[in-house]
């Protein structure tokens, strides 16, 4: 089985990128935590359209998991991932934890402002510090021209874009559309945790967003729409963390559609936490 070429060290990554730079080639980075599915591969295809060379990082980042979260059981499928990337990416970067966070590591990146206020941050208060820190390191290690992130993790995308602007990273941060199953469920590495019964219920999340967006566009009160959506999800068996209408660019709370907006949701089915969002 063919597999994409792989490096495990910063030194190896920089040597590969330097050789491409020497040939005048543009470089794209697609950061992932592995367990690759068609959603990830769509990011790689987008990267290929924007650059001559594509690096896919595969690193299950411990600093973005809280102690009660699923770091230990998060799926790790490196051989299968490398096979899926053959012919799509030029290089997989697969550092171990000690390569990314050497002994004595003591620096983090944290953000303030509406991009991190509420939503995920209210339920996972250390999450975006871990995300921002590891992405900052990846951007410095690979020095790409562009970096591609999926819109399914919309708040993450906006946090990273804000960080890149604020800290003057040279890479352009590009969002790519969410890839869905035929029934609307957003693709996620965590979908494999769902039981058959939960999997049958899971598309309710997207349908609730679609219904809420239609009602908002029809001029209904945003507070009433959100409450109705929360009630519908609870009735279907979800434990709702949040359902919220936010400004599409800043993620500040909004109560109308005076500017482009996003409806975002996070909810649990059994032990599995699902997130999704749509434009309004």
Secondary structure, DSSP 8 states (H G I E B T S, - for coil): -----EE-SHHHHHHHHHHHHHTT--EEEEEE-S---HHHHHHHHHHHHH-SEEEEEE---GGGS-TTSSTTTS---HHHHHHHHTTT-SEEE---HHHHS-TT--------SGGGSSTHHHH-TTHHHHHHHHHHHHHHHH--SEEEEEGGGHHHHHHHHHHHHHTT-SSEEEEE---B-TTS-B--GGGGG--HHHHHHHTHHHHHHHHHHHHHHTT--HHHHHHHHHHHHHHHT-EEEEEEEEETTT--B-SS-SS-EEEEEEEEETTEEEEEEEE-
